[in-house]
């Protein structure tokens, strides 16, 4: 498949990921539950970043599909920050999610809680792999030349 087509595929995937990010962020109260034990200012910054990341993902994904280099640069930068934040906060977030999903008040049957947690771990790994692939793909020489030639 040629590079132009892959750029458009990635642009579409970034749009979908941006929408997912916006939906998954939810309201602040839900978001903060996953960050229990983290300083409040960090939670606010992570929440704001998540919203900005989702909005930029949708908008930049559309612009990447039109080969606008500024959008490529913005997404590489934001995705890099997201990966770093993910590695820094994932242990806390995953532990809090595990405690949350196992709590009786969530209504998740105990026999399913482990499976739900397992799916979340798998999805988190897949999201991280996707983000890393965005960084690698959009910094390759062949892809850069496609953006520079337009």
SULURHU-V846191 format. One record per backbone hydrogen bond with DSSP energy under -0.5 kcal/mol. NH is the residue of the N-H (numbers start at 1). CO is the residue of the C=O. E is the energy in kcal/mol with one decimal. If there is no record, write none. Layout:
nh->(NH	NH)
co->(CO	CO)
e->(E	E)
This chain:
nh->(6	7	8	9	10	11	12	13	14	15	16	17	18	19	20	21	22	23	24	25	26	31	32	33	34	34	35	36	38	42	43	44	45	46	47	48	49	50	51	52	53	54	55	56	57	58	59	60	61	62	63	64	65	66	67	68	69	71	72	73	74	75	76	77	78	79	80	81	82	83	84	85	86	87	88	89	90	93	94	95	96	97	98	99	100	101	102	103	103	106	107	109	112	113	114	116	117	118	119	120	121	122	123	124	125	126	127	128	129	130	131	132	133	134	135	136	137	138	139	140	144	145	146	147	148	149	150)
co->(2	3	4	5	6	7	8	9	10	11	12	13	14	15	16	17	18	19	20	21	22	27	28	29	30	31	32	33	35	39	39	40	41	42	43	44	45	46	47	48	49	50	51	52	53	54	55	56	57	58	59	60	61	63	64	63	67	68	68	69	70	71	72	73	74	75	76	77	78	79	80	81	82	83	84	85	86	89	90	91	92	93	94	95	96	97	98	99	100	103	104	107	109	109	110	112	113	114	115	116	117	118	119	120	121	122	123	124	125	126	127	128	129	130	131	132	133	134	136	137	140	141	142	143	144	145	147)
e->(-1.7	-2.6	-2.0	-2.4	-2.9	-2.5	-2.3	-2.5	-2.6	-1.8	-2.3	-2.5	-2.4	-2.3	-2.5	-2.5	-2.2	-2.6	-3.4	-1.6	-0.9	-2.4	-3.0	-1.1	-0.8	-1.0	-1.2	-1.1	-2.4	-0.8	-1.8	-2.5	-2.3	-2.7	-2.5	-2.7	-2.7	-2.5	-2.0	-2.6	-3.3	-2.0	-2.5	-3.0	-2.0	-2.0	-2.5	-3.3	-1.8	-1.5	-1.9	-3.1	-1.6	-0.7	-2.2	-2.0	-0.7	-0.8	-1.3	-2.4	-2.5	-2.5	-2.3	-2.3	-3.0	-2.5	-1.9	-2.1	-2.5	-2.4	-2.2	-2.9	-2.6	-2.4	-2.2	-2.6	-1.9	-2.6	-2.9	-1.9	-2.6	-2.6	-2.3	-2.4	-2.5	-3.0	-1.7	-0.9	-0.7	-1.5	-1.4	-0.6	-2.0	-1.5	-0.8	-2.6	-2.5	-2.3	-2.4	-2.0	-2.2	-2.3	-2.8	-2.5	-2.3	-2.5	-2.7	-2.1	-2.5	-2.5	-2.5	-2.6	-2.3	-2.0	-2.0	-2.5	-3.0	-2.5	-1.1	-1.3	-2.7	-2.4	-1.1	-1.6	-2.4	-1.7	-0.9)
